[in-house]
Structures are given as C-alpha cells and as structure tokens.
C-alpha cells in the first residue's frame, strides 16, 4: 500500500515545519492506495452432494473481500483465465469521474475476454459501511461476488459504539445446473428460467437442505457482546427475509449510508441492498443454539425457490466448559412469503441521520421530472419457432414500454468518442407512451418495443423520478439499482402515483439515501438525485431475469464546465469489443 498524494510533498512539509511535523505526518496521511489482483479461474465446488466446476475469483466462493477506508484509492487488476467474458461491478460505489471502472458490460466497458487483463481504478469518496462487488455480464454473478467493507477514515469513528466484532453475512443462490445455461435456455424458449436449488449464507446452504448439514455457516459469539453483521443480498432473483431466533437487531446503515437506528426482529433485504445491523448477544451463556434463517419475499406470478437457508449462532461458554451436548435449537419465525404491507412498513422506517456530521443533501427543487413504468411484457415469437412465454410469445420486461437492447459496443465509449450513430439515441420517453390504469386491469396488448434509448442530462441537473409498478402479467416488487449515484427515497405508496396529491407527503428532510430500492408490488416510489457525476450510468431491476428480459435503461450525464466536472479519457487498458 502506498500513501495517497498529499497537497504538498512530504519533503516540503518537513522543510517548512521541521522534524516535529515530520513525526506527526502519519496522522495526516488519511488515505491509501490499495492493490488487489482478481484472477478469474475455474474450480470445483461441492454443495448439496453435487460437485461442479464454477467460475470464481482466486479459487474462492464467495470471492475475496475488499477492505478499504473512506478516501482510499483502489486498483483491482482483473485477469481473465476462463472462456467466459467477464466484467466486475463495484455495486454502490459512486465512481465519481471514474465511470470507466463501473463495470456493466456494454454500458461502461466491453467485456474482459479470455487472456485479457483490466485494472479497475477508483476512489471511495464520501462513503463508509458495506457494499459488494459482483460480475455484471449475463448471469456470471451467480458465483462471482464478494463484500466491500469501507471503514471510516483514520481517527474517525462510527456514530454508534464500536462493535466487539464485525462479520459479513452474504446471501447468494446455488444452482446444481450452470446458471449460464439456465438463462440461455430461457432466452431461447421465451419462458421463465429454472430456479436455483438453494439459497446460501457465505456460500453455504445450511442444515435445512438435503445433504447439506456439513455445509453450514456457523457464527460463534460470546455472551454480552455487540456484533455488527454486514448483511449483503447477492442473490440472483430473490428478495429475502432474515431473522435470528430469539434475538433482535438494530439497523444502523443501509447501502453504505448511516441511518437513524431502529430495532427489528426481521430484516427484509432486497437484491443488491446492503444493511449493517448490531446484534447484542445475551448476557449469559444460554446452552442453546439459534438458527439464523432467510427465505424469500415473493410477489410475482411465476415459480421461485421456496426454500430456507440457515446458519447457526453458537455461544462460546465463558469458562470453555462443555455443557449439555443436546442443546435446544431455536428457529426464527419468518413472515409470510408475500407480506407486502409488512415490507412497506419496514422500508418506511429507514431515515437518514441528517445531523451536522452526516447531512442529507436532498434536492429541494427539481429541474427535470420523469415518470417511468416498470413491469413485464412480451415480444413476438420468431417465425417457425415455438415459444413458452405468455400466449406463445417470449417474456420481456421494460421501462416505459422500452425493452432496453444492449449494444455490441460500450455506450460510454460511443458517447465519449461521439460515435453514437447506430449505437443509441437520446429520446428515451419521459413519461409512459401509452397511459393506462397501471395497477388495475392490464391492457390486452402486452407487447413492448425493443431499442437502445437513453436520457441525456446536463451536469448538475436535479432529477425527480417516479417509478411506477404495473400489473401487466402480474404486479411485482422491483428492486431498482442506479449506478453512479445515491438517491433519496422521498415518497412511496400503493396504487397509481397521483402527481397532484402525493408530493404533499414527500419527505424532503431526512429521507433514506440508497443505491437500490424496491418499487412495491402494485405501487410506486419517488426518488431524487443530483446528476453531478459525468458519464453513462446504468439503471436496472436487480432481478437478473428481469434485467436479461430488458428492464433496464441508462442515463448520460454530460460534462460540467470545470476540469473537475469532466470525465477523463478512457484508460489505456480498457477492453475492446
């Protein structure tokens, strides 16, 4: 690790202030350059008595954790040794003026092909907490994911008492089949994809699955201590309820932003979200074990993996005595699968700290307003083929009835080289092109258009975006993720958004600040953000199947007038298509 660049060279500081300051200099070096190497390799993994070769980072599943402090520069060298094309996305990292390092394939970069290397170079600015990294091409993130742990700057502390220990808890999904084959078959037939065989906690399905008791994550704790659990939902297609039997937790952070703490016995964490919780253990040795369990929150119409992953919370006896080996095992009570009201009440509890140290800079005025409908739809079945989607069509998904087609070259490269002709247009619809009762009886025509249409925003535009779920082929919760920005969730509700009544209830004081948020089934969410980061930024549903079907779009944020407001040219090792 190397010190970051200081405003003045160290030698000049020494000359100016003498040896005394030189001795204190380490106190002033708040940031570091941290180097990681990610080798993309194949290795064998056995789960559920099924051994298969998976694509992984450095032969680890889940992948290695990235640890840094706020303000640190990260250089992650990715070397692709496998036959699959690869990109890596640093989910939730703001990527201020480092859009070349954001990672979504054919949006900010072409994929890293077999034998190629690309170094992601970015600085963590104004963020601290938990995020995660994952592959961002096709369904490769099924096995390519891991935690990003951002510690406060040196000599800065958490806005709560420092926990005794910190533990990442990362949820995933396990397929006995090859996930790439699963989505490829679904796209070919037009039907819904097969579902996973298990959920995982830190790569382990746990004791509730057949042939899996030895593959169980165990968290050993001491009585009377506070542990911070860094929860990450890296699953492919499932939102999750999580609970620890006979314990409550205090939520203190969401998507690497501190929130007003609140207590709960159940956490709902949607795809792409991260949540830090404080777990205070019992003050005595309980002579029992407690399951930590997660199962899906499901609002859709199709099939899903209706199973439960569990880990085990074990207490260490203070005197290292071995007590009754037949300990009581307590299981948590998880909510019903489709508990939409419970989820709405839970998400409303999230509020920004908004104190002098951690302000909530909510845009109070709006330059541009957008109204985007989200949902499923269909596309025609090719001639002389049979399709397994709705009424013999292919499943599709769209934003404002546009199913977004990824180009064969990267959007950001086309934009910066001014070669957009034939790659994309900037006429993405501001409002739904064909209004209807979005949460009522769906229209008979479910066909969507297919195009690569973007929205262009001048630098520093304040944006208000209302995301409206639709009932086409079934209302469904959609976890929307915006790259390059955090946004403030200023309002949410069920039914159709009412532009004359609902804004009166917006929270413009302390709304939660996130990068991923669930648009409720049969409802809407209003968000605001400031377009202060030049580049091309992907926005998509974090259900991978919906992204594959086209529920995605992109924003262009143009350069500002100052040098510090412009996107630098592409790095020399940026992959080519």
Steps between C-alpha positions, in 0.01 A plus 500: 500500500617850421400835648258708293626820346521781755428863417871572566794261459615353829849648453357852473293447814812387682694804384218733603410357834802299609547165654205539737252509215685218326439283805131587486474450124344151517203659675439713191518212251134403508477308176683209343528337161392139539590239238308181435538233232192307390586189297188367326536120516299176501496284810289216635246557775270246666163599643188287556714192418550644151850583375542739211754737352419865562657828390652673801748764613831355620330161548274630777120482535374750598784716375754695707398800701619848410592705808571872479444829678295792383727705272718207391589434138444145376688333217347160423679309225263246341663221297263277303618137480163351398308473174215727616503874445518682835443843651494599868265762648575669833138519607412828671839668455427852377779483238537878495672580168605134478216364288751286309526287814125447555488167320163421334573325171425702186406804711829633640735241354538209263554169678838370610555213258698180551865578571435872545571722801332820617576707810204670665617831647269696729491696825246456779357847560257589778394143571550269792329172593430190293467456123592207275655413167362261241531401136279711272456297184229242430454288819869473591439663837343173620848404623701821455424722800650613829483771769635855488569620855557874526635608838481861621803722443779462751423675828129505413251272671159352438201709616432214744714308746765294323389136484703218651526329163381549141379211283393507132183300432456467123192330357523322166339225293632160402421322174586137436469597133715760323324839546623608155321202346189583705465857367608409148227237482241744638591767246484244219161353597349828621383339823593556861839362613542205733548604862799443727538190715585681824576831662835545671651692790867570433489227236334233720139376462473377859326216686144540365598366155561135418863391519611837633538488878880513476478801265372739764624844593559523877536826686664454839430781744576591858232599752448870570669628184382709205569367151452690177361279225563636152202360308524479120237362264700369204230253395402491135122516500367504855433761765543357849367517854772438760463433872697353790301287742438665840707807407432849372737725307543875465534626142760777478598525132356438155696496172807655668306791652430529873133514599302580814531174694191287553439157647342206322477123522464457122707665225372516144792544265439524129737406222802727488440657840743499790404558863715520813332379818615485862437171679528515879551150636333374814677596825529136605593168340163361378602135443304508172562561134303740283430480129569805284258447213400668174223421256348688207263793491310427179232708328512370142297246307762251388701226668766576761732321738269455800763377743682622811870549557629481855819562689562430868566752775703328772603643838844431637491414869703759696685224688541276193286236671315246288140499615211282388586384148128471418439870499164650420483627143280806449364596159387851405150579376519658156218702341267363232651485152293790363483731805485821294354717779768386745769583244352845433492578873855370540647707214331817631701472823825580316596868550827682440692612809500860368711639782789751482752223428288308249268730313226396258544724195152445357435704184233747611420616149470291185628584152363194320220259586461149362227239536614145418276194496662164574378152435485189293375469145555290193675500165393309188610143448729465197344334198505121481587465870301416811529730801412429863413853609152653545260375230783359291715815513833566669523656845637853497529783751512874449526854633235728344428215258859504371681170538861619502727333247867487594723608210805308378733784598510683833266799532757708688762446229249592229402812696850629574620434144186670360416189300147442627343469156365147469588422865239693699257793491423752776121499463404273789136585588459736796155357573317177410423512127160331543338592835261254664388399849844369596395302806150410379385269222797459263463575129453217251806602303810401700754549220796730575733690270869408479761775468812664646361835613665717769428818696757782476531735799703823526753497784351583844139439394279420798278208409173373641410154375176317580526123446159339451438126514249359252265203513589374152551123544474558875601779738841437653756660729792630290834580671631790288874571508650825373871496413722799573270668752325472830141621494256616766173309536266795558169316463336162449151355490262244356281547194565756229714803576292819525710802390258751655463337842798275579781763490342673801607200709858483373774488763757764402665515844647159584407247229715189475789518253559181302627356173239221480136511606197280444218650296204341686273248329202699376655826618750777433815666634618858454875567509717807459867529408744760374664414166847616608703204367586511128476175307250239385315333787298181490167466685335160519295255698729283713300187426747360250221338301325839461827666397553224242147563370571873455388679820791742477596839358787749525559867576762721338628771733689758298824668604490816706698816412788445746783246457389331823155448345613313190543128438866415433588316176486119502791313660752341264412143604122538457381182325384520139197320360 
